[in-house]
Amino acid sequence: MFAIISTLNNTKFLFLKRLVSPYLLVSLDFTLPLKFL
């Protein structure tokens, strides 16, 4: 039972990471040019 729960948590974490990473990359693209101005 515990193995099933941990597997679900891992897949949920990977899914969240995949959702969030594009936003992080976009925000980095916006903030980096501002720092160099």
PyMOL Python script that loads the backbone (N, CA, C, O; Angstrom):
from pymol import cmd

cmd.read_pdbstr("""\
ATOM      1  N   MET A   1       0.829  -1.200   0.000  1.00  0.00           N
ATOM      2  CA  MET A   1       0.000   0.000   0.000  1.00  0.00           C
ATOM      3  C   MET A   1       0.868   1.257   0.000  1.00  0.00           C
ATOM      4  O   MET A   1       0.601   2.212  -0.729  1.00  0.00           O
ATOM      5  N   PHE A   2       1.900   1.239   0.820  1.00  0.00           N
ATOM      6  CA  PHE A   2       2.764   2.421   0.908  1.00  0.00           C
ATOM      7  C   PHE A   2       3.471   2.683  -0.421  1.00  0.00           C
ATOM      8  O   PHE A   2       3.673   3.832  -0.814  1.00  0.00           O
ATOM      9  N   ALA A   3       3.843   1.603  -1.103  1.00  0.00           N
ATOM     10  CA  ALA A   3       4.540   1.767  -2.386  1.00  0.00           C
ATOM     11  C   ALA A   3       3.634   2.456  -3.407  1.00  0.00           C
ATOM     12  O   ALA A   3       4.090   3.283  -4.197  1.00  0.00           O
ATOM     13  N   ILE A   4       2.354   2.106  -3.380  1.00  0.00           N
ATOM     14  CA  ILE A   4       1.414   2.730  -4.319  1.00  0.00           C
ATOM     15  C   ILE A   4       1.294   4.225  -4.031  1.00  0.00           C
ATOM     16  O   ILE A   4       1.281   5.044  -4.950  1.00  0.00           O
ATOM     17  N   ILE A   5       1.207   4.567  -2.752  1.00  0.00           N
ATOM     18  CA  ILE A   5       1.070   5.980  -2.378  1.00  0.00           C
ATOM     19  C   ILE A   5       2.319   6.763  -2.783  1.00  0.00           C
ATOM     20  O   ILE A   5       2.216   7.863  -3.325  1.00  0.00           O
ATOM     21  N   SER A   6       3.483   6.201  -2.524  1.00  0.00           N
ATOM     22  CA  SER A   6       4.716   6.917  -2.865  1.00  0.00           C
ATOM     23  C   SER A   6       4.852   7.072  -4.378  1.00  0.00           C
ATOM     24  O   SER A   6       5.354   8.088  -4.860  1.00  0.00           O
ATOM     25  N   THR A   7       4.406   6.065  -5.125  1.00  0.00           N
ATOM     26  CA  THR A   7       4.461   6.179  -6.582  1.00  0.00           C
ATOM     27  C   THR A   7       3.536   7.285  -7.067  1.00  0.00           C
ATOM     28  O   THR A   7       3.889   8.049  -7.965  1.00  0.00           O
ATOM     29  N   LEU A   8       2.352   7.367  -6.471  1.00  0.00           N
ATOM     30  CA  LEU A   8       1.424   8.433  -6.845  1.00  0.00           C
ATOM     31  C   LEU A   8       2.017   9.796  -6.519  1.00  0.00           C
ATOM     32  O   LEU A   8       1.891  10.736  -7.303  1.00  0.00           O
ATOM     33  N   ASN A   9       2.659   9.903  -5.369  1.00  0.00           N
ATOM     34  CA  ASN A   9       3.266  11.180  -4.987  1.00  0.00           C
ATOM     35  C   ASN A   9       4.386  11.553  -5.948  1.00  0.00           C
ATOM     36  O   ASN A   9       4.529  12.721  -6.308  1.00  0.00           O
ATOM     37  N   ASN A  10       5.183  10.573  -6.368  1.00  0.00           N
ATOM     38  CA  ASN A  10       6.279  10.860  -7.292  1.00  0.00           C
ATOM     39  C   ASN A  10       5.755  11.340  -8.637  1.00  0.00           C
ATOM     40  O   ASN A  10       6.283  12.293  -9.211  1.00  0.00           O
ATOM     41  N   THR A  11       4.716  10.679  -9.140  1.00  0.00           N
ATOM     42  CA  THR A  11       4.179  11.096 -10.436  1.00  0.00           C
ATOM     43  C   THR A  11       3.535  12.472 -10.331  1.00  0.00           C
ATOM     44  O   THR A  11       3.619  13.272 -11.262  1.00  0.00           O
ATOM     45  N   LYS A  12       2.889  12.751  -9.194  1.00  0.00           N
ATOM     46  CA  LYS A  12       2.288  14.067  -8.993  1.00  0.00           C
ATOM     47  C   LYS A  12       3.374  15.138  -8.963  1.00  0.00           C
ATOM     48  O   LYS A  12       3.203  16.218  -9.529  1.00  0.00           O
ATOM     49  N   PHE A  13       4.491  14.837  -8.304  1.00  0.00           N
ATOM     50  CA  PHE A  13       5.584  15.795  -8.214  1.00  0.00           C
ATOM     51  C   PHE A  13       6.196  16.055  -9.589  1.00  0.00           C
ATOM     52  O   PHE A  13       6.489  17.198  -9.941  1.00  0.00           O
ATOM     53  N   LEU A  14       6.387  14.984 -10.364  1.00  0.00           N
ATOM     54  CA  LEU A  14       6.939  15.155 -11.705  1.00  0.00           C
ATOM     55  C   LEU A  14       5.995  15.975 -12.579  1.00  0.00           C
ATOM     56  O   LEU A  14       6.430  16.811 -13.371  1.00  0.00           O
ATOM     57  N   PHE A  15       4.692  15.721 -12.422  1.00  0.00           N
ATOM     58  CA  PHE A  15       3.704  16.458 -13.202  1.00  0.00           C
ATOM     59  C   PHE A  15       3.736  17.937 -12.843  1.00  0.00           C
ATOM     60  O   PHE A  15       3.689  18.796 -13.723  1.00  0.00           O
ATOM     61  N   LEU A  16       3.815  18.231 -11.550  1.00  0.00           N
ATOM     62  CA  LEU A  16       3.876  19.626 -11.111  1.00  0.00           C
ATOM     63  C   LEU A  16       5.152  20.289 -11.604  1.00  0.00           C
ATOM     64  O   LEU A  16       5.140  21.441 -12.040  1.00  0.00           O
ATOM     65  N   LYS A  17       6.262  19.544 -11.530  1.00  0.00           N
ATOM     66  CA  LYS A  17       7.531  20.110 -11.975  1.00  0.00           C
ATOM     67  C   LYS A  17       7.473  20.419 -13.468  1.00  0.00           C
ATOM     68  O   LYS A  17       8.003  21.432 -13.927  1.00  0.00           O
ATOM     69  N   ARG A  18       6.821  19.530 -14.218  1.00  0.00           N
ATOM     70  CA  ARG A  18       6.714  19.756 -15.658  1.00  0.00           C
ATOM     71  C   ARG A  18       5.819  20.953 -15.947  1.00  0.00           C
ATOM     72  O   ARG A  18       6.047  21.679 -16.915  1.00  0.00           O
ATOM     73  N   LEU A  19       4.798  21.164 -15.111  1.00  0.00           N
ATOM     74  CA  LEU A  19       3.918  22.315 -15.308  1.00  0.00           C
ATOM     75  C   LEU A  19       4.625  23.615 -14.950  1.00  0.00           C
ATOM     76  O   LEU A  19       4.456  24.628 -15.628  1.00  0.00           O
ATOM     77  N   VAL A  20       5.414  23.582 -13.885  1.00  0.00           N
ATOM     78  CA  VAL A  20       5.995  24.818 -13.352  1.00  0.00           C
ATOM     79  C   VAL A  20       7.239  25.251 -14.124  1.00  0.00           C
ATOM     80  O   VAL A  20       7.478  26.448 -14.282  1.00  0.00           O
ATOM     81  N   SER A  21       8.032  24.296 -14.606  1.00  0.00           N
ATOM     82  CA  SER A  21       9.313  24.647 -15.214  1.00  0.00           C
ATOM     83  C   SER A  21       9.199  25.600 -16.405  1.00  0.00           C
ATOM     84  O   SER A  21      10.044  26.486 -16.528  1.00  0.00           O
ATOM     85  N   PRO A  22       8.201  25.470 -17.293  1.00  0.00           N
ATOM     86  CA  PRO A  22       8.106  26.475 -18.365  1.00  0.00           C
ATOM     87  C   PRO A  22       7.881  27.888 -17.832  1.00  0.00           C
ATOM     88  O   PRO A  22       8.433  28.851 -18.364  1.00  0.00           O
ATOM     89  N   TYR A  23       7.069  28.008 -16.780  1.00  0.00           N
ATOM     90  CA  TYR A  23       6.833  29.337 -16.204  1.00  0.00           C
ATOM     91  C   TYR A  23       8.111  29.897 -15.598  1.00  0.00           C
ATOM     92  O   TYR A  23       8.379  31.093 -15.714  1.00  0.00           O
ATOM     93  N   LEU A  24       8.907  29.040 -14.950  1.00  0.00           N
ATOM     94  CA  LEU A  24      10.164  29.498 -14.378  1.00  0.00           C
ATOM     95  C   LEU A  24      11.107  29.960 -15.475  1.00  0.00           C
ATOM     96  O   LEU A  24      11.782  30.979 -15.327  1.00  0.00           O
ATOM     97  N   LEU A  25      11.159  29.218 -16.576  1.00  0.00           N
ATOM     98  CA  LEU A  25      12.038  29.606 -17.676  1.00  0.00           C
ATOM     99  C   LEU A  25      11.602  30.934 -18.277  1.00  0.00           C
ATOM    100  O   LEU A  25      12.436  31.780 -18.601  1.00  0.00           O
ATOM    101  N   VAL A  26      10.296  31.115 -18.424  1.00  0.00           N
ATOM    102  CA  VAL A  26       9.788  32.366 -18.991  1.00  0.00           C
ATOM    103  C   VAL A  26      10.096  33.534 -18.067  1.00  0.00           C
ATOM    104  O   VAL A  26      10.509  34.599 -18.525  1.00  0.00           O
ATOM    105  N   SER A  27       9.898  33.337 -16.765  1.00  0.00           N
ATOM    106  CA  SER A  27      10.157  34.428 -15.831  1.00  0.00           C
ATOM    107  C   SER A  27      11.644  34.758 -15.794  1.00  0.00           C
ATOM    108  O   SER A  27      12.018  35.920 -15.640  1.00  0.00           O
ATOM    109  N   LEU A  28      12.496  33.742 -15.935  1.00  0.00           N
ATOM    110  CA  LEU A  28      13.931  34.007 -15.994  1.00  0.00           C
ATOM    111  C   LEU A  28      14.259  34.811 -17.241  1.00  0.00           C
ATOM    112  O   LEU A  28      15.084  35.723 -17.185  1.00  0.00           O
ATOM    113  N   ASP A  29      13.629  34.488 -18.365  1.00  0.00           N
ATOM    114  CA  ASP A  29      13.869  35.224 -19.598  1.00  0.00           C
ATOM    115  C   ASP A  29      13.472  36.681 -19.445  1.00  0.00           C
ATOM    116  O   ASP A  29      14.079  37.561 -20.055  1.00  0.00           O
ATOM    117  N   PHE A  30      12.444  36.942 -18.627  1.00  0.00           N
ATOM    118  CA  PHE A  30      12.010  38.325 -18.441  1.00  0.00           C
ATOM    119  C   PHE A  30      12.895  39.071 -17.452  1.00  0.00           C
ATOM    120  O   PHE A  30      13.152  40.261 -17.632  1.00  0.00           O
ATOM    121  N   THR A  31      13.366  38.387 -16.408  1.00  0.00           N
ATOM    122  CA  THR A  31      14.102  39.096 -15.364  1.00  0.00           C
ATOM    123  C   THR A  31      15.563  39.319 -15.739  1.00  0.00           C
ATOM    124  O   THR A  31      16.158  40.317 -15.333  1.00  0.00           O
ATOM    125  N   LEU A  32      16.147  38.403 -16.506  1.00  0.00           N
ATOM    126  CA  LEU A  32      17.562  38.558 -16.843  1.00  0.00           C
ATOM    127  C   LEU A  32      17.843  39.817 -17.660  1.00  0.00           C
ATOM    128  O   LEU A  32      18.786  40.536 -17.331  1.00  0.00           O
ATOM    129  N   PRO A  33      17.076  40.120 -18.705  1.00  0.00           N
ATOM    130  CA  PRO A  33      17.347  41.371 -19.434  1.00  0.00           C
ATOM    131  C   PRO A  33      17.162  42.606 -18.562  1.00  0.00           C
ATOM    132  O   PRO A  33      17.877  43.594 -18.728  1.00  0.00           O
ATOM    133  N   LEU A  34      16.204  42.559 -17.632  1.00  0.00           N
ATOM    134  CA  LEU A  34      15.985  43.711 -16.758  1.00  0.00           C
ATOM    135  C   LEU A  34      17.194  43.971 -15.882  1.00  0.00           C
ATOM    136  O   LEU A  34      17.507  45.123 -15.581  1.00  0.00           O
ATOM    137  N   LYS A  35      17.883  42.906 -15.466  1.00  0.00           N
ATOM    138  CA  LYS A  35      19.053  43.096 -14.610  1.00  0.00           C
ATOM    139  C   LYS A  35      20.189  43.772 -15.370  1.00  0.00           C
ATOM    140  O   LYS A  35      20.992  44.499 -14.785  1.00  0.00           O
ATOM    141  N   PHE A  36      20.250  43.527 -16.674  1.00  0.00           N
ATOM    142  CA  PHE A  36      21.362  44.084 -17.450  1.00  0.00           C
ATOM    143  C   PHE A  36      21.093  45.503 -17.925  1.00  0.00           C
ATOM    144  O   PHE A  36      21.995  46.168 -18.434  1.00  0.00           O
ATOM    145  N   LEU A  37      19.873  45.970 -17.767  1.00  0.00           N
ATOM    146  CA  LEU A  37      19.556  47.335 -18.201  1.00  0.00           C
ATOM    147  C   LEU A  37      20.207  48.369 -17.295  1.00  0.00           C
ATOM    148  O   LEU A  37      20.047  49.570 -17.514  1.00  0.00           O
TER     149      LEU A  37
END
""", "prot")
cmd.dss("prot")
cmd.show_as("cartoon", "prot")
cmd.util.cbc("prot")
cmd.orient("prot")
